[in-house]
């Protein structure tokens, strides 16, 4: 399944963004979906994941309490609501199945800067 993240942008510290993850030809409700990010000069890391089996969610410690993952089955979209953004959240964000498949797409750039 090929997923595409969108919704990134440039915001000041403390700002908010909502990222969207969509797929064409696939039903996201059939997959565990994860959000990942790659900051400049760093390895890609997992940010959040939502399980279809029991609905549980996972958040990296660095985003816990600030980011929220959610699904809209009618829209076939998974969202990542990001609040209280910090400069260290600056990265290219990707969505993928979990465990991640081989296709990562272009991702969406999030820049947090004053």
C-alpha positions in Angstrom: 0.0 0.0 0.0 1.3 3.5 -0.9 0.5 6.2 1.5 1.1 10.0 1.2 1.5 12.5 3.9 0.4 16.1 3.5 -0.4 19.2 5.5 3.1 20.3 6.6 4.2 23.9 6.7 6.1 26.5 8.6 4.9 27.6 12.1 6.4 29.5 15.0 7.2 27.6 18.3 3.9 26.9 20.1 2.0 26.6 16.9 -0.1 23.7 15.6 -0.4 21.7 12.4 -2.5 18.8 11.3 -1.0 16.3 9.0 -3.0 14.0 6.8 -2.2 10.5 5.5 -4.1 9.2 2.6 -4.0 6.2 0.3 -5.5 5.6 -3.1 -6.9 2.2 -3.8 -6.5 1.0 -0.3 -8.6 1.1 2.9 -6.5 2.5 5.7 -8.8 0.8 8.2 -7.2 -2.5 7.2 -3.8 -1.4 8.4 -1.9 -0.3 11.5 -0.7 3.1 10.5 2.3 4.9 11.9 3.8 8.4 11.6 7.5 8.8 11.3 9.9 11.7 10.9 13.4 12.4 9.7 15.1 15.5 11.1 18.1 17.0 9.3 21.2 14.9 10.0 19.2 12.3 11.9 17.8 8.8 11.4 14.1 8.4 10.7 12.2 7.8 13.9 8.8 6.6 14.9 6.5 9.3 16.2 3.1 7.7 16.6 1.3 4.5 15.7 -2.3 3.4 15.8 -3.3 -0.3 16.0 -6.4 -1.6 14.2 -6.5 -4.6 16.5 -7.4 -2.9 19.7 -7.2 0.8 18.9 -4.3 1.4 21.1 -1.9 4.2 20.2 1.8 4.7 20.7 3.6 8.0 21.0 7.3 8.7 21.2 8.2 10.3 24.6 9.3 13.4 22.8 5.8 14.1 21.4 3.6 12.6 24.2 0.9 15.0 25.3 1.4 17.2 22.3 0.6 15.0 19.3 -2.6 13.0 18.7 -3.1 10.3 16.0 -6.7 9.7 14.8 -8.6 8.0 12.0 -11.5 9.1 9.9 -12.8 6.0 8.3 -15.3 7.9 6.1 -12.5 10.0 4.7 -10.1 7.0 4.6 -7.6 9.3 6.2 -5.3 9.1 9.3 -4.4 12.4 10.9 -1.6 13.6 13.2 -2.6 16.7 15.2 0.5 18.4 16.4 0.2 21.1 19.1 2.7 23.1 21.1 5.3 22.5 18.3 8.9 23.0 19.2 11.9 23.7 16.9 13.1 20.1 17.5 9.9 18.9 15.8 11.3 20.3 12.5 11.5 17.3 10.1 10.1 15.6 7.1 7.1 13.6 8.3 6.0 10.4 6.7 3.1 8.0 7.2 3.4 4.3 6.5 1.9 1.1 7.6 3.3 -0.4 10.8 5.5 -2.3 10.6 6.5 0.0 7.8 6.5 -1.0 4.2 9.2 -0.2 1.7 7.4 2.8 0.1 7.9 6.0 2.0 6.7 8.7 -0.4 8.0 12.2 -0.4 6.7 13.1 3.1 5.7 16.5 4.2 8.0 19.2 5.6 7.3 20.6 9.0 9.4 23.6 10.0 9.1 25.1 13.5 11.0 28.4 13.7 10.6 31.9 15.0 
